[in-house]
Amino acid sequence: MSESATSGARGMTVESAFAGMRSVSPVVFKAGCPDCRRRFELTAGSLRLAIGATSRTTFYSFTCPECGASVRKPAGERIVELLTGGGVRTLRLHSTL
């Protein structure tokens, strides 16, 4: 790298580095509770994803913010992709063979 390129980087301020960047809204997911039938939005931190060896052991879960019920729903390939892309914490389940 040439000296002029590195000296320019050293003179860069935090303000100039982030100039023009827009704030990013947190990802929210729409969900529903099978117990109270309410619909709501949840942040990635409110959801957990468990990926098992089969479709029967792959699911996401959350606590209903309206009634407090623990909800567990199956997660197909597309749901797994959306949740992981949105920052939902993931637990990989391993078989005990």
Secondary structure, DSSP 8 states (H G I E B T S, - for coil): --HHHHHHHHT--HHHHTTT-------EEEEE-TTT--EEEEEGGG-EEEE-SSGGG-EEEEE-TTT--EEEEE--HHHHHHHHHTT-EEEE-----
